């Protein structure tokens, strides 16, 4: 699922202002979502009251959270970073100020949240840093771009760029050594979810297995012996065709490729599902096809214990998967692990996520990224 894109305005005029902004950026990244572009930091005079100068910036935020959830988390971050709101005090100095300026191209009006921010077009300390990261973004009510609004803004405040740049926490995860990463795992391990999150967060071309289009899959779960060979041959042909096509189509605007499968998984599943004579024939065909395919520079295997796999399978609710036997899942795990441990020419990372939920828990997701990128 494509994440929501927020633009957040940050400001501070108490204490170590730059440090306050960096702590806010780090906490937003750790607790809310992926931070994309970050503007320069600008020093600006206090707006609407007498006080010390502010440091202001804007950032791009991608998250699956809903607007009210994001607002609640931003208010909690303000509170933890020392922001004290005085009821009815109007404008006042603050250690940190976090405001939602834009959300996608949405208009929101609730008692607690108004998006776009109703005063943004009047405030140069919002528009100038926002212009750094979203000059072409269009105000959904006024119908003008951020650069147009900045040019028309009547605010005469003089802003000075600070000669110091905020660090993006996402840079801690370095995928630059890889052109192609394959994420693998058992049925229900979360390989598709992880591939999608990495593709969204790190500008990767996404290749997803087209398993749902295979007409033999529901039949196989009903009568495995009858449909096993047809299923595996169909998967092999489709995987080979898809990966060949996708890897040959360069995308100059993406940094690398991430897929939620590798073709050799066909060999793992076929060894479990096919009779011996069928498997021998299948293996010959597999090696003829597989030898010409580009191999991933990094192969990540997500291990989950059988109990967690069954919970995940039940949760995602595909009818034809609900009766998958426990011993079948255990055979798949064993088959993968035996195969991977025997490989000498693969860069493989086997990561146990049985006690993690990287989809719902951002801390678990960041831990998993760290395990993948760790040398």
C-alpha positions in Angstrom: 0.0 0.0 0.0 1.3 3.4 -0.9 2.1 5.5 2.1 0.7 9.0 2.8 3.1 11.9 2.1 3.1 14.7 4.7 5.1 17.9 4.8 6.0 18.9 8.3 7.2 22.3 9.4 9.6 22.4 12.4 10.6 25.4 14.5 12.6 26.1 17.7 13.7 29.2 19.6 14.6 28.0 23.0 17.8 26.2 24.1 20.0 24.5 21.6 17.8 25.2 18.6 19.6 23.2 16.0 19.9 20.2 18.4 16.2 20.5 19.1 15.4 20.2 15.4 17.7 17.3 14.9 16.2 15.4 17.9 12.7 16.1 16.4 13.8 14.8 13.0 15.3 11.6 14.6 12.2 11.0 16.7 9.8 11.5 13.8 11.8 9.0 11.8 12.0 6.4 14.6 8.4 6.6 15.6 6.2 7.9 12.7 7.7 7.1 9.3 10.4 7.5 6.6 11.9 10.9 6.2 12.6 11.9 2.6 13.9 15.4 1.8 14.9 17.8 4.5 15.2 21.5 3.8 18.0 23.9 4.9 17.6 25.4 8.3 16.7 29.1 8.3 17.0 31.7 11.1 13.9 33.8 11.2 12.6 36.5 13.5 9.8 35.5 15.9 6.4 36.0 14.1 3.6 37.8 16.0 5.5 38.3 19.3 8.7 39.5 20.8 11.2 36.7 21.4 14.5 35.1 20.3 15.0 34.2 16.6 13.7 30.9 15.5 15.4 28.1 13.5 12.9 26.7 11.0 12.9 23.9 8.5 10.5 21.5 6.6 10.7 17.8 5.9 9.0 15.3 3.7 7.4 12.4 5.7 6.1 9.1 4.4 3.9 6.9 6.7 1.1 4.5 6.7 -0.4 6.2 9.7 -3.6 8.3 9.4 -3.6 12.1 9.8 -5.0 12.1 13.4 -2.4 9.5 14.4 0.4 11.6 13.0 -0.9 14.7 14.7 -1.1 12.9 18.1 2.4 11.6 17.7 3.8 15.0 16.8 2.1 16.5 19.8 3.6 13.8 22.0 7.1 14.4 20.5 6.7 18.1 21.2 5.8 17.3 24.8 8.8 15.0 25.3 11.2 17.5 23.8 10.1 20.1 26.3 7.3 22.0 24.6 5.0 23.5 27.3 1.7 24.9 26.0 0.1 27.6 28.1 -3.6 27.8 27.7 -4.8 31.0 26.0 -1.2 32.5 25.9 -1.2 33.0 22.1 2.2 33.0 20.5 5.1 32.0 22.8 8.7 30.7 22.7 9.0 27.0 22.4 11.7 24.3 22.3 10.0 22.7 19.4 7.0 23.3 17.2 5.8 20.6 14.7 3.0 21.4 12.3 1.4 19.4 9.4 1.5 21.7 6.4 0.4 19.4 3.6 -0.9 15.8 3.3 -0.9 14.4 -0.2 -3.3 16.7 -2.0 -6.0 16.4 0.7 -8.1 19.0 2.5 -8.9 18.2 6.1 -11.0 20.2 8.5 -11.7 18.7 12.0 -11.7 20.4 15.4 -8.1 19.4 16.0 -6.6 19.4 12.5 -6.7 21.6 9.5 -4.8 20.7 6.4 -3.4 22.5 4.5 -2.2 24.6 7.4 -4.5 27.7 7.3 -1.8 30.3 7.8 1.0 28.7 5.7 0.7 31.1 2.7 1.2 34.1 5.0 4.4 32.9 6.6 7.7 33.1 4.9 9.4 31.0 7.6 7.1 28.1 6.4 7.2 28.8 2.7 10.9 29.3 2.2 12.0 25.9 3.7 8.9 24.2 2.2 10.0 25.6 -1.2 13.3 23.7 -0.7 11.6 20.3 -0.6 8.2 20.9 -2.4 8.5 23.8 -4.7 6.0 22.3 -7.2 3.5 21.0 -4.7 0.1 22.7 -5.3 -2.0 24.1 -2.5 -5.3 22.1 -3.0 -7.5 25.1 -2.0 -5.6 28.1 -3.5 -4.5 26.2 -6.6 -1.1 27.7 -6.5 2.3 26.0 -6.1 4.5 26.6 -3.1 7.0 28.6 -5.3 4.1 30.8 -6.4 2.9 31.3 -2.9 6.4 32.2 -1.7 6.8 34.8 -4.5 3.4 36.4 -3.6 3.9 36.3 0.2 3.6 39.7 1.8 5.6 38.7 4.8 8.7 41.0 4.8 10.7 38.9 7.4 14.3 38.4 6.5 15.4 34.8 6.7 19.0 33.7 6.8 20.2 30.2 5.9 22.1 28.5 8.7 25.5 27.1 7.7 24.7 23.6 9.2 22.6 20.8 7.7 20.3 18.4 9.5 21.2 14.7 9.1 18.6 12.4 7.7 18.4 9.3 9.9 17.5 7.2 6.8 21.1 7.6 5.7 22.1 5.1 8.4 20.8 2.3 6.1 23.0 2.0 3.1 21.8 0.0 0.1 24.3 1.5 -2.3 26.4 -1.7 -2.6 23.5 -3.6 -4.2 21.8 -3.4 -7.6 19.5 -6.3 -6.9 18.2 -7.6 -3.5 15.8 -10.6 -3.2 13.6 -11.0 -0.1 12.6 -14.6 0.5 10.7 -16.6 3.2 8.1 -19.2 3.8 4.4 -18.7 3.1 3.3 -15.8 5.4 6.8 -14.7 6.4 6.2 -11.1 5.3 8.5 -11.0 2.2 6.1 -9.0 0.1 5.4 -6.5 2.9 9.2 -6.0 3.5 10.0 -5.6 -0.3 7.2 -3.0 -0.6 8.4 -1.0 2.4 12.0 -1.0 1.2 11.0 0.0 -2.3 8.9 2.9 -0.9 11.5 4.1 1.5 14.7 3.8 -0.5 13.6 4.5 -4.1 13.9 0.9 -5.4 12.2 -0.7 -8.3 9.8 -3.3 -7.0 9.3 -6.8 -8.5 6.5 -8.8 -6.9 5.7 -12.4 -7.6 2.4 -12.8 -9.6 1.3 -15.8 -7.5 -2.3 -14.7 -7.4 -2.6 -15.1 -11.2 -1.7 -18.8 -11.1 -4.8 -20.8 -11.8 -3.4 -24.0 -10.4 -2.7 -22.6 -6.9 -6.2 -23.0 -5.4 -6.5 -26.4 -7.1 -3.2 -27.5 -5.6 -4.3 -26.8 -2.1 -7.4 -28.9 -2.7 -5.6 -31.8 -4.4 -1.8 -31.6 -4.1 -0.9 -34.9 -5.8 -3.0 -34.2 -8.9 -1.9 -30.5 -9.5 1.6 -30.4 -8.1 3.6 -30.8 -11.4 1.3 -28.4 -13.3 1.6 -25.9 -10.5 5.4 -26.0 -10.3 5.8 -25.8 -14.1 3.5 -22.9 -14.3 5.3 -21.1 -11.5 8.7 -21.8 -13.0 7.7 -20.4 -16.4 6.0 -17.4 -15.0 8.9 -16.6 -12.6 11.4 -17.0 -15.3 9.5 -14.8 -17.7 8.7 -12.1 -15.2 12.2 -11.8 -13.7 13.8 -11.8 -17.1 11.5 -9.0 -18.3 11.8 -6.9 -15.1 15.5 -7.2 -14.8 16.1 -6.3 -18.4 14.0 -3.1 -18.1 16.3 -0.4 -16.6 14.7 2.3 -14.6 17.1 5.3 -14.5 15.0 6.9 -11.7 15.4 4.1 -9.3 18.5 3.3 -7.2 18.3 -0.5 -7.1 15.9 -3.5 -7.5 14.1 -5.3 -4.7 12.0 -8.4 -5.3 9.9 -10.6 -3.0 11.2 -13.8 -4.5 14.0 -15.4 -6.4 13.4 -18.0 -9.2 15.3 -20.7 -7.3 12.4 -20.9 -4.8 10.9 -23.1 -7.5 13.5 -25.7 -6.7 12.7 -25.6 -3.0 8.9 -26.0 -3.4 9.1 -28.6 -6.2 11.4 -30.9 -4.1 8.7 -30.9 -1.5 5.6 -31.2 -3.7 6.8 -33.5 -6.6 7.4 -37.2 -6.8 11.0 -38.3 -7.3 10.8 -38.9 -11.0 8.9 -35.7 -11.6 11.4 -33.7 -9.5 14.4 -35.1 -11.5 12.8 -33.9 -14.8 11.8 -30.6 -13.2 15.4 -30.0 -11.9 16.9 -30.4 -15.3 14.5 -27.9 -16.8 15.1 -25.5 -13.9 18.9 -25.5 -14.3 18.7 -24.9 -18.0 16.6 -21.8 -17.4 18.1 -20.5 -14.2 21.7 -20.4 -15.3 21.1 -17.5 -17.6 19.3 -15.3 -15.1 20.9 -12.4 -13.2 21.4 -13.3 -9.6 20.8 -11.0 -6.6 23.8 -9.4 -4.9 22.0 -9.9 -1.6 19.6 -12.7 -0.6 17.6 -12.1 2.6 15.7 -15.0 4.1 13.0 -14.1 6.6 12.7 -16.9 9.1 9.5 -17.3 11.2 8.5 -20.2 13.3 5.5 -22.3 12.1 3.1 -20.9 14.8 3.8 -17.3 13.6 3.4 -18.3 9.9 0.0 -19.9 10.6 -1.1 -16.7 12.5 0.0 -14.5 9.5 -1.7 -16.8 7.0 -4.9 -16.7 8.9 -4.7 -13.0 9.3 -4.4 -12.2 5.6 -7.4 -14.3 4.9 -6.8 -16.0 1.5 -9.3 -18.8 1.4 -7.1 -21.3 -0.4 -4.3 -20.9 2.1 -6.4 -21.5 5.3 -5.9 -25.3 5.4 -2.1 -25.4 4.7 -0.8 -28.1 7.0 1.8 -27.4 9.7 4.2 -30.1 8.4 4.1 -28.6 4.9 5.2 -25.2 6.3 8.0 -27.0 8.3 9.2 -28.8 5.2 9.4 -25.6 3.3 11.4 -23.9 6.1 13.7 -26.9 6.3 14.1 -27.0 2.5 15.1 -23.3 2.3 17.5 -23.5 5.2 19.3 -26.6 3.9 19.5 -25.1 0.4 20.8 -21.7 1.6 23.4 -23.2 4.0 24.8 -25.3 1.1 25.3 -22.2 -1.2 28.8 -20.8 -1.5 28.2 -18.2 -4.3 25.3 -16.4 -2.6 25.5 -13.4 -0.3 22.9 -14.7 2.1 21.4 -13.2 5.3 19.1 -15.5 7.3 17.2 -13.3 9.8 14.9 -14.7 12.5 11.8 -12.4 12.8 9.7 -14.8 14.8 9.5 -12.4 17.7 9.2 -9.3 15.5 6.3 -7.5 13.7 8.0 -5.1 11.3 4.6 -4.2 9.6 3.0 -2.8 12.8 6.0 -1.9 14.9 8.3 0.6 13.4 11.1 -0.2 15.8 11.1 -3.8 14.6 11.2 -2.5 11.0 14.2 -0.3 11.7 15.9 -3.2 13.5 15.3 -5.4 10.5 16.8 -2.8 8.2 19.8 -2.7 10.4 20.3 -6.4 10.2 20.0 -6.3 6.4 22.6 -3.5 6.0 25.0 -4.7 8.7 28.3 -5.6 7.2 
